[in-house]
Amino acid sequence: MTDGRERPEFGEYATPEEQQALRMPLDPRASHDPSAPLAQLASMENANYTPLPPAAAPGMPDAPPAPARRGGLANRIVTLALLAYGLVSVLTTIPRYLDFASLANEAFQMAGIPGEFSNFAQGSTMGTAAAFILAVGFALTAWVAIRRLRRGQRAWWVPIVGSLVVNIPVVICLMTALMNDPAMIDYASLVGA
């Protein structure tokens, strides 16, 4: 360049045809067109030259990022349906756990156990603990599932696994209060004899 400007580093002064020619890889074994720009021929001295793709070429704007892949529609529907079912279940179950004595009496009647639940202190404590575990467990399960949905990951399995994991300590709490009740102990001794 002899017009007084410094030599361009990234082809700012090149014509669109020259810029396109520089982006296309050249086969060093192929015959070169004598009308090719001198800048292109000079930069092709190395036989291993491979130009960068146009979006990653220096001085060129980056290509727009690909949109985040969203999970399938079925994944979202199943996940949200399971979370809705879990929410209804949790909201209807927590009040029953907080009134543990009536829940235990119903369980005794269905099982054919004579007598009434009388372990009120432990029943109240274990029922409250079970309700708390259920509420916190559902909240964590919903948080993980929604977070995975927003990232476009599969999330249908999260409510299922969350339900299994949460219900283990809930059942332990309930069974602890039931098995320590005098009516249950009497019934177990009668059946075992």
N, C-alpha and C positions, 0 to 999 in steps of 0.2 A: 504494500500500500504506500503510495507516494503522495497522498493528499495531505500530509501533515498530521494525520491522526495516528495514535499508537496502534500497533497491530492488535486486532481483536483476539481475545483469548477463547471465546466460545462461539464465534461465528455471528456476532451481532450484526455485522455489515454484509453478510452473505445474502444472496438472493434466495427466494424460497426454493428454487430448483437446486441451488448449491447446498442448502440446508438439508433437503430431502436426500440428495446424493450422499451426504456425509452420514446420514442415519442408516443407510442400507449397507449391510455387510458386503464386502467385495471378496471374491475368490481370487487369491493372488495368482493362481494358475491361469485364470482367464485373461484374454487379451484386453487391454485397457483402451477405451475410446480416447483418442488424442484430444478430443474436445472437452474431456472431463476437467473440472477445476484443478488448478495446481495444488491448492490446499489439500484436496482430497488425495491426490497422488502422493504428496509429501507425507501425509499422515498414514499412508498404507505401506510404508517401508517394512514394517514388522509383519511377517506372514501370519502371526497368531492374533492379529487385531480383530476384535469383535466389538462393534460399537454398542453402547448401552441402549436399551429400549427407549423409545421416544419419551415416555412418561418419566423415566429416571435419568434422562440426559441432563448434564449440568446446565444450569441456566434455564431449564424448562420447568414449568410448574408441575407439581406432583399430580398424578391422576387422583380423582376423588376416591375416597375409601369406599370399598364395597359395603353395601348396607349389611347390617348385622343380620345373620341368619336367624329367623324366628323359628321356634319349634313348630311342628305340624299342628294343624287345626285340631286334629283328634287328640293330641297330647294336651293342648290347652283345655279342650272341653272336658276330657276325663279328669284332669287335675282339678279344675274348678268345681266339677260336680262332686268329686270326692271331698274337697274342702268344704263345700256347702253342706253335704251330708254330715261331715264331722262336726261342723259348727252347730247344726241342729241337735245332734247327739249330745254334744258337750253342754249346750244350754238347757237341755231337758234333764240331763243326768246330774249335774251339779246340785240342784235343789234336793234331789233324792238322797245324795250322799250327805248333805248337811242335816237331813232328818234321818239319821242312820237307824234309829230304833224302829221306826215304822217300816223301813226297807228290810231290816233283819226279820221282823215279825212276818212280813209277806214271804220272805224266803223260807222261813220255818214252816209256814202253812203249806207252801207249794211242795216242800220236801217231805211233809208228813211228820215233822218233828213236834212232839208235844211240848207245851210250855211256851213261855214268851221270853223275848230278849230282855235281859236285865243288866248287861254289862255297859251301862250308859256312859260312864266316864271314858272308857277306852273306845267305845263306839263313836262317841262325839269327836274324840281326838283323831281316830283313824278315818272317819268320814270326812272331816275337814282336810286332813292330809291328802286323801284321795282326790277330793274336789280341787285342791290347789295343784296337785301333780297333773291332773287332767287339763286344767285351764292353761297352765304354763306349757305343758307338752303340746297342746293344740296350737298355742301361739307360736312356739318355735317351729313346729311342723309347717304351719301356714307361711311363716316368714321364709323358710328355706325353699318351699315350693314356689312361692311368688318370685323370689330372687332368681331361681333357676329358669322360670318362665321368661323373665325379663332379659335374661342372657341368651335366650333361644335354646336352652338345653332341655332335655327330657326331664319332666317333673312328675309324671303320673305315678311313679313308684313312691314318691316322698310321703304322701298321705298314708299309703298302706304301711310302709315301714314305720312311720311315726306312730301310727295307731298301735302297731304291735309293741313297739318299744315303750310307749307310754302306759299301755294297759298292764304290763307285767308288774310294775310297782303299785299300780292302783289295785289290782287283784290281791297282791300281798297285803296291802293295808286292810282291805275288806275282810280277807280271810283271817287275819290276825285277830280282829275284833270278834268275828263270829266264832272262831275256834276256842276262844277264851271265855265264852259265855257259859254259865252253869247249865242252862237248858241243853246246849249242844254237847257239853261234856257228859251229862247224864245220858243223853241219847246215844252217844258214841260208846259208852260203857255197856248199855243195854244191847246194842247191835253186836258189839264185840264179844259178848258173853255166850 
